[in-house]
């Protein structure tokens, strides 16, 4: 996915949709080139499982996927990618 206004808007809309999901504590949008992935990335901090319908529905709606899930103490950090999910 390229760095266009539409792509940026989509990433922020998805982050906003995930932010109100149950058990999501925080979310952060990373632009292409600012992380390990070449496309727009959203890091989501959640308590418990990240595979519930409140997380998966917005991902499907915005064409996103979960690229990584890492336990971090009592929380889980999920890396969500939009479009191009390749690593650099």
C-alpha angles and dihedrals in degrees: 000000000000127000100261130143090252093052091048091049091050092051092051092046090052091048089051091050092050093045091067094047116112114268094015109127101177145352135198129193116219119196121225110283095021095091138025094284127076097222135054110301133193121198112206125193112204140165113233127354121356095200097080123120093256088063100035098049095060090044091055093044093055097038093247132142139200108253099177141002119198126182112230109184108288093352139061125226113211122193110213122191132198118210111327108042098174120129124235 
